[in-house]
């Protein structure tokens, strides 16, 4: 081109206002990943949309996308107008839903077994356990495992991305990772005094493999549909199905353990058996439905997947930091925000048992309340975004979660503060639900056209890279005796 661009894009993070100048016959889109003087042309018919941003609101008008019009408003999870990838994603999330609940129940059982093993099972919850296992306090066992697997998983994320992009076996890798996790959950179903160490190691394998499985699944997201309105509907349906399945799972296990008067270990076995069958059945249905796709890119001959993954991550980092500064700050925010909110799983399971002296019933109640409260949180996030803008919504919920955690520290003093703890769980669940809904919308807005697959992989990496920090900090403080 001769120095002028037919379309320029300016991003103001405070108002999320996009300035667009459209030519009569085509649209030239500024390609953020190239140098500022370069651009890529896209037909107006191919783009099929105008995006008008006013006061932070999105008004997208589809012109001639018949498939989008046919599918929009019909995103029932089993139909999606025959879109098999969308159907598979919902099936995958149904299988995934019980994984976190099963982990919480496993944590309760392992901590009980370890405390009994070192002679601390009958201690008052205000007394400090002096016994050790693996050279650690019993309350540090699971957080240590999660901290280590978080580091390992973060280091392997670029390799996972390279395998997804440079091979034609994406579906096979997704199925294989599901099989590995199923085998590990099956091993955990044998939780007992003699097998708890095996179950802890199996959980470490599950965590790392789950990182890979999630990366492979999300790689299908950009190709599900070209219509972003339909994509929003699909994501909303997938999330709603996941929350509903998780709630059903928690209620089922809660009713069964109270009806049958099961102890913590027996409840963990019940929850893990339910997780195993749910995961196995729906993962098989999902990953036989996903399409085989060609490799997105060609790997250089003689370059390992390790090198290719880190080189690609480095190139993407440079391109985003130089040519897409707003997206850079959003990625940094994802690194920090996701690790903090994920601490509900990585640290909360141990705190609920060691600090609150919860058994399986109370842990199931806490998880149920968290799951329920995430729904109004998501709706509140949608409302705040419509009244202000998406960035304001993210700021709002990050402050919400921070203040909620401060109040928790000031008011929850132990097992005598159960009511305060459940209020905290409800408020934290609302904050996390609103945050995740707003974050997904904002990242989707700021990712440039034709770079969704590459940058969504970077986004997933950012959400995982610091997830090991909260459990590691907890372990260090706990081992030093900090109350």
Secondary structure, 3 states (H helix, E strand, C coil): CCCCCCCCCCEECCCCEECCCCCCCEEEECCCCCCCCCCEEEEHHHHCEEEEEECCEEEEEECCCHHHHHHCCCCCCCCHHHCHHHHHHHHHHHHHCHHHHHHHHHHHHHHHHHHHHCCCCCCCCCCCCCCCECCECHHHHHHHHHHHHHHHHHHHHHHHHHHHHHCCCHHHHHHHHHHHHHHHHHHHCCCCCCCHHHHHHHHHHHHHHHHHHHHHHHHCHHHCCCCHHHHHHHHHHHHHHHHHHHHHHHHHHHHHHHHCCCCHHHHHHHHHHHHHHHHHHHHHHHHCCCCCCCCCCCCCCCCCHHHHHHHHHHHHHHHHHHHCHHHHHHHHHHHHHHHHHCHHHHCHHHHHHHCCCCCHHHHHHHHHHHHHHHHHHHHHHHHHHHHCCHHHHHHHHHHHHHHHHHHHHHHCCCCCCHHHHHHHHHHHHHHHHHHHHHHHHHHHHHCCCCCHHHHHHHHHHHHHCCCHHHHHHHHHHHHCCCC
